Amino acid sequence: MAEEPAENVGGGAAGGGRGIEFESEETHTCIETVIDRLGELYWQKSYGGRDAFECLVRTVLSQNTSDKASQPAHDNLMRRYADDGGDGDGDGNASVGGTVDGGEGNEAHGDGDSATESDLAASLAAADQPELAETISNAGLYNQKSETIIALAERIVSEHGGAAGFDAFVREAEYNAVRDALLDMNGVGPKTADCVLLFSGGRGGVFPVDTHVHRIYRRLGIAPADADHEAVRDVLEERVPAAKCGFGHTASIQFGREYCKARKPACLDDPDACPLGDVCEQVGVYPDSGEAVDPAEAPGAGD
């Protein structure tokens, strides 16, 4: 599943997760103001409950491609290698989502288990690589991704006995142990690991950083302009309340798609168009010239 589906892992009635409410309170930091405002603009939800191995596979499929491309690949894979064909609802993740940014993300995520009569990990561990590559060809880099998925399936069968054992490990083991184990897997980077922890494990305080999140919080001036993905994650997970990290991630992705685009953020056309305009430092955005660059390329970045 992706960290975000067509609209984002948390969007709409089919977006998955559980609605949550917070007591009205005054926020004292810029980052809390941003997250609360995005939550009001889009949704406030908690996540968890997705099958961990399917989440992992869905996020691998979403790497370096959109949900529009990776979702059909996921559906084809589930039809061929899982007895019930998967949920096929397109709410992913965990491009990862929302996919994840895989057509965000909703990452794509629903509430119930997506268990199948046969073990998906065992089925994929025994898969013929060229056949799997053909099955997921919509996703791009399908030869590389098919090799990665088979290797991951083999390891999960060997170390956890299959998808059910891996799911229990992700949900129940100590956080650092799970994240370290995921990062030790070939083809799994920080974003993929964090999407599994959030959308499957339901871990609070996890804020996956995709390209949208990486851009937005440096452009806002909340994270250093030259910060890499992990440095942005450190800032967000330190400053955002744990219960708000999940929807903070998915709502940020939606905001990046609708307003804070890489080359044409909404503020270039209309200074009042952006719902975060009053708290944004516009790092790398130049309304006078109508240009926007990566914050790391802005004058003074890294000073």
Phi and psi in degrees as a GROMACS rama.xvg file:
@    title "Ramachandran Plot"
@    xaxis  label "Phi"
@    yaxis  label "Psi"
@TYPE xy
-100.072  160.458  ALA-2
-72.6979  -13.3908  GLU-3
-154.165  132.872  GLU-4
-84.8096  -155.422  PRO-5
-53.3174  -41.8583  ALA-6
-101.469  -30.496  GLU-7
146.838  150.715  ASN-8
-50.3902  -28.8085  VAL-9
-103.938  -1.19717  GLY-10
-78.5312  135.89  GLY-11
74.7076  176.093  GLY-12
-62.9041  -29.5413  ALA-13
-93.3684  7.50787  ALA-14
-77.0178  -8.58082  GLY-15
82.8317  175.281  GLY-16
80.0449  175.98  GLY-17
-121.561  134.868  ARG-18
-64.4709  140.732  GLY-19
-134.213  152.168  ILE-20
-124.362  147.099  GLU-21
-120.537  145.429  PHE-22
-64.7865  140.901  GLU-23
-63.0542  127.428  SER-24
-150.756  153.109  GLU-25
-75.4787  132.171  GLU-26
-95.3575  144.136  THR-27
-113.285  -3.86345  HIS-28
-127.315  156.012  THR-29
-60.6987  -43.5384  CYS-30
-64.2119  -37.9862  ILE-31
-67.1764  -37.8823  GLU-32
-60.8177  -44.2411  THR-33
-61.6798  -50.9779  VAL-34
-64.216  -43.1328  ILE-35
-63.8333  -40.0324  ASP-36
-67.3565  -40.3088  ARG-37
-66.019  -36.7036  LEU-38
-63.0598  -38.0881  GLY-39
-71.1874  -33.9597  GLU-40
-71.3745  -37.8866  LEU-41
-115.48  -77.065  TYR-42
-164.301  157.836  TRP-43
-124.71  110.1  GLN-44
-139.362  158.522  LYS-45
-110.314  153.68  SER-46
-123.496  168.508  TYR-47
138.356  164.954  GLY-48
99.8479  -6.38519  GLY-49
-79.4645  149.664  ARG-50
-61.9011  127.227  ASP-51
-65.447  -41.9407  ALA-52
-71.2642  -40.595  PHE-53
-63.8006  -37.9418  GLU-54
-59.9566  -43.3784  CYS-55
-63.0629  -46.3834  LEU-56
-62.7269  -43.9168  VAL-57
-63.1254  -36.902  ARG-58
-71.9766  -37.2004  THR-59
-61.0385  -42.8892  VAL-60
-62.2645  -30.6349  LEU-61
-81.813  -10.1016  SER-62
-63.6578  130.988  GLN-63
58.0206  31.2706  ASN-64
-156.268  172.777  THR-65
-94.6457  163.07  SER-66
-63.0113  -31.4527  ASP-67
-59.1053  -31.8681  LYS-68
-90.9794  -39.4681  ALA-69
-80.8312  -27.1748  SER-70
-62.8584  -46.0661  GLN-71
-60.8183  -35.5048  PRO-72
-63.309  -42.4566  ALA-73
-62.0469  -46.2419  HIS-74
-62.8002  -41.7831  ASP-75
-63.8332  -41.7903  ASN-76
-61.2778  -45.8261  LEU-77
-65.8607  -37.8077  MET-78
-63.6831  -38.0492  ARG-79
-82.754  -35.7706  ARG-80
-112.214  -5.517  TYR-81
-122.619  135.502  ALA-82
-58.2771  -38.0508  ASP-83
-93.6631  2.89984  ASP-84
76.0859  7.20018  GLY-85
77.5814  176.805  GLY-86
-79.9836  -27.4614  ASP-87
56.6267  22.9641  GLY-88
-92.6959  -4.12965  ASP-89
76.751  6.60414  GLY-90
-96.9515  19.4473  ASP-91
45.3913  -140.6  GLY-92
45.8006  177.39  ASN-93
-12.5769  92.2546  VAL-96
-25.0517  -161.084  GLY-97
-45.6718  45.0088  GLY-98
15.1378  86.4875  GLY-102
36.6357  34.6217  GLY-103
1.41103  170.178  GLU-104
-136.945  122.06  GLY-105
-105.476  -169.478  GLY-110
-95.9677  -44.4243  ASP-111
-80.3602  173.723  GLY-112
-73.7016  154.08  ASP-113
-115.668  35.8694  SER-114
-64.6727  147.529  ALA-115
-118.07  165.199  THR-116
-63.2232  -37.6253  GLU-117
-100.844  161.004  SER-118
-82.3714  119.287  ASP-119
-62.3667  -38.6308  LEU-120
-63.6144  -43.0371  ALA-121
-64.6312  -40.0355  ALA-122
-62.7925  -42.4992  SER-123
-77.2097  -29.0772  LEU-124
-63.5237  -30.3854  ALA-125
-95.8059  4.31205  ALA-126
-70.4983  149.65  ALA-127
-79.444  124.268  ASP-128
-60.1489  -47.0504  GLN-129
-60.6294  -36.2738  PRO-130
-67.3846  -42.9973  GLU-131
-64.2713  -41.4485  LEU-132
-58.7861  -42.8461  ALA-133
-63.7496  -38.8779  GLU-134
-63.0545  -37.2615  THR-135
-104.576  20.4775  ILE-136
-61.4893  -22.7354  SER-137
-60.6329  -27.6388  ASN-138
-79.2475  -11.1285  ALA-139
76.7131  154.531  GLY-140
48.3041  37.8363  LEU-141
-68.3629  -29.8966  TYR-142
-66.3138  -46.6853  ASN-143
-64.1014  -44.1204  GLN-144
-67.6487  -36.7987  LYS-145
-65.1225  -40.2272  SER-146
-63.7643  -41.6836  GLU-147
-62.8406  -45.956  THR-148
-63.4345  -42.8921  ILE-149
-63.8952  -43.2546  ILE-150
-62.8957  -41.9425  ALA-151
-63.0697  -43.4443  LEU-152
-62.3737  -43.6387  ALA-153
-61.0083  -41.9931  GLU-154
-67.526  -40.6323  ARG-155
-68.5521  -37.2225  ILE-156
-64.9752  -42.1699  VAL-157
-67.4886  -43.0508  SER-158
-91.8954  -26.8778  GLU-159
-124.306  -0.766917  HIS-160
82.1679  -4.42907  GLY-161
138.679  -171.363  GLY-162
-64.1779  -38.6173  ALA-163
-65.4423  -42.1132  ALA-164
-65.8628  -37.7857  GLY-165
-66.6942  -40.4146  PHE-166
-60.885  -43.3037  ASP-167
-63.8736  -39.655  ALA-168
-61.8584  -46.5116  PHE-169
-63.9063  -37.6461  VAL-170
-79.9096  -31.815  ARG-171
-112.159  -24.7379  GLU-172
-75.1004  164.307  ALA-173
-62.021  140.98  GLU-174
-51.9396  -53.1746  TYR-175
-62.6184  -35.1914  ASN-176
-64.3284  -40.7954  ALA-177
-68.1267  -47.5411  VAL-178
-63.5743  -42.3948  ARG-179
-62.8431  -40.5439  ASP-180
-65.1456  -41.1348  ALA-181
-65.2125  -44.8498  LEU-182
-67.5409  -19.5586  LEU-183
-79.6586  -9.1427  ASP-184
-85.6984  135.904  MET-185
-62.3525  130.194  ASN-186
90.3117  -0.684657  GLY-187
-110.684  114.475  VAL-188
-102.805  -175.898  GLY-189
-57.177  -43.6247  PRO-190
-63.4814  -44.3281  LYS-191
-62.296  -45.355  THR-192
-59.6845  -45.0182  ALA-193
-68.8203  -34.3627  ASP-194
-64.4477  -40.5742  CYS-195
-64.0354  -43.5127  VAL-196
-62.5629  -38.0398  LEU-197
-79.0702  -56.2053  LEU-198
-80.5597  -25.1326  PHE-199
-99.2226  -55.2679  SER-200
-74.4729  -18.8411  GLY-201
64.6032  29.9973  GLY-202
-73.8489  128.497  ARG-203
-74.564  152.748  GLY-204
80.7498  8.47509  GLY-205
-101.464  122.95  VAL-206
-126.044  87.5623  PHE-207
-59.1166  142.812  PRO-208
-114.416  109.377  VAL-209
-102.997  -169.056  ASP-210
-64.7299  -35.9998  THR-211
-65.7269  -51.127  HIS-212
-60.4845  -42.741  VAL-213
-59.6326  -41.6996  HIS-214
-72.5111  -47.7226  ARG-215
-61.2347  -47.5216  ILE-216
-79.8064  -15.9663  TYR-217
-82.0091  -37.9771  ARG-218
-65.232  -36.9097  ARG-219
-67.9984  -22.563  LEU-220
91.2977  9.5922  GLY-221
-79.9647  -38.6113  ILE-222
-110.131  153.813  ALA-223
-55.7743  143.86  PRO-224
-58.9582  -31.8628  ALA-225
-100.163  14.0896  ASP-226
-68.0239  139.024  ALA-227
-82.4301  -178.669  ASP-228
-59.322  -42.7917  HIS-229
-68.3895  -35.4563  GLU-230
-68.2371  -37.4599  ALA-231
-64.7461  -42.5591  VAL-232
-59.2438  -42.6918  ARG-233
-59.3439  -43.9871  ASP-234
-62.2685  -47.7645  VAL-235
-66.7497  -45.2048  LEU-236
-70.6993  -23.0639  GLU-237
-78.1671  -35.5822  GLU-238
-104.217  -21.7363  ARG-239
-90.3417  130.025  VAL-240
-52.9453  140.303  PRO-241
-54.7091  -40.8053  ALA-242
-69.5071  -14.167  ALA-243
-103.39  -3.9146  LYS-244
-66.017  -39.9335  CYS-245
-61.6165  -56.8938  GLY-246
-72.2026  -23.1028  PHE-247
-60.57  -41.4204  GLY-248
-64.3234  -53.656  HIS-249
-68.9906  -37.8847  THR-250
-69.2365  -34.2772  ALA-251
-64.0771  -39.7967  SER-252
-61.5982  -44.9572  ILE-253
-63.2724  -40.7326  GLN-254
-61.9276  -40.2004  PHE-255
-64.5997  -32.753  GLY-256
-75.5785  -37.94  ARG-257
-90.7128  -36.4975  GLU-258
-120.335  -56.5331  TYR-259
-93.9781  60.5489  CYS-260
-71.3425  158.978  LYS-261
-61.8464  -49.5728  ALA-262
-103.85  -23.377  ARG-263
-133.432  67.6665  LYS-264
-62.6987  151.804  PRO-265
-58.3381  -30.9809  ALA-266
-66.9718  -17.3646  CYS-267
-69.5744  -33.2093  LEU-268
-87.6839  -33.4781  ASP-269
-151.93  112.75  ASP-270
-57.2458  -24.7677  PRO-271
-97.2114  4.35304  ASP-272
-77.3497  -24.627  ALA-273
-90.0923  128.875  CYS-274
-69.4097  -8.93981  PRO-275
-114.105  13.4078  LEU-276
-57.0596  -34.4268  GLY-277
-76.8915  -11.2031  ASP-278
-119.659  12.3473  VAL-279
-104.303  134.484  CYS-280
-86.0514  -5.31895  GLU-281
52.3619  46.1408  GLN-282
-66.6357  118.567  VAL-283
84.2819  5.64527  GLY-284
-112.985  130.023  VAL-285
-128.027  88.3469  TYR-286
-57.5755  -33.1484  PRO-287
-62.5412  -37.589  ASP-288
-98.6535  -9.29476  SER-289
72.2543  26.9833  GLY-290
-116.096  154.942  GLU-291
-141.482  131.375  ALA-292
-124.867  167.545  VAL-293
-58.4993  134.514  ASP-294
-51.3446  -31.3928  PRO-295
-65.3633  -20.0007  ALA-296
-93.1744  -1.22729  GLU-297
-72.1954  146.797  ALA-298
-55.2323  134.153  PRO-299
86.9131  -5.30247  GLY-300
-60.1266  130.506  ALA-301
87.9626  -3.36619  GLY-302
